[in-house]
Amino acid sequence: MSTENIFIAHPANNEQLNALKAILKALKIKFEVKKAEEPYNTVFEEKIIKSRKDYNAGKGKTVTLDQLNDLWK
């Protein structure tokens, strides 16, 4: 019998990770371990959030593609 259920666990340390692996192996449940993705640089994220807030507060400027091209001339 096969199910479409997926469990995602977030072990806090290697002890928990090893315990989960042992349980899954004992129950003959297929599993895979993936490394957590590294988050964006927090300074970069803060800049993006600030710029969006500034734009929504009317501190931004919209330019056309022609205006941008004129800067290179």
N, C-alpha and C positions, 0 to 999 in steps of 0.2 A: 504494500500500500504506500502511496506517495502523497504527500501534501504539498501545498504551495506556501506554507507558512515559513517565514524567515524570522529568526531571532537575532537581534543585535545587542550584544553585551558590551559594557564599557568597564573592563576590570581596572581597578585603581593601581594595581601593582603586579609584579611578576608572580607572586604567590597566588593571587586570584586567577591570573592567566593560566598558570600551570594546573590549578584545580579544575578550571573549566575544560581544559584540554583533556585531562584525565577522565573526567565524567563523560565527555562526548566520545572518547575512544572506547570506554567501557561499554557504552550503549551502542557502539558501532554506528554512530551518527557522523555522516560526512560533514566536514567543516573546513573553513579556511580562515587564516589569520592575516589581516591587512594592517599595515601601519596607518596610524591616524595622519590625515593630511595636515601639513603645517599651515597655520593661518597666515593671512597677509600680515605684513609688517604693520604694527599698530599705529605707528606714526603716519604711514601712508593712508590707512583707513580713516584716521582722524582728519586728515587733510581733505579727503573725498567728502566726508560727512559735512565738514565746515563749508566746503565750496557749494554743496547742494543747498545748505541752509542759506548761505549768502545769496545764491541765485534766486531762491524762492522768496527772499526778503527784498527782491528788486535791486540787488547790488550787481547783477550780471548784465552782460550786453550781448545781443544777438547780432551776428554778422553773416552776410551772405557769402557764398563761395566766390563770387566775383570780387567782393571786397578783400577776401583773403588773397586771391590771385593778384590783385593790384598791389599788395604789399611787396611782392617779389619783383615787381617791375621797376 
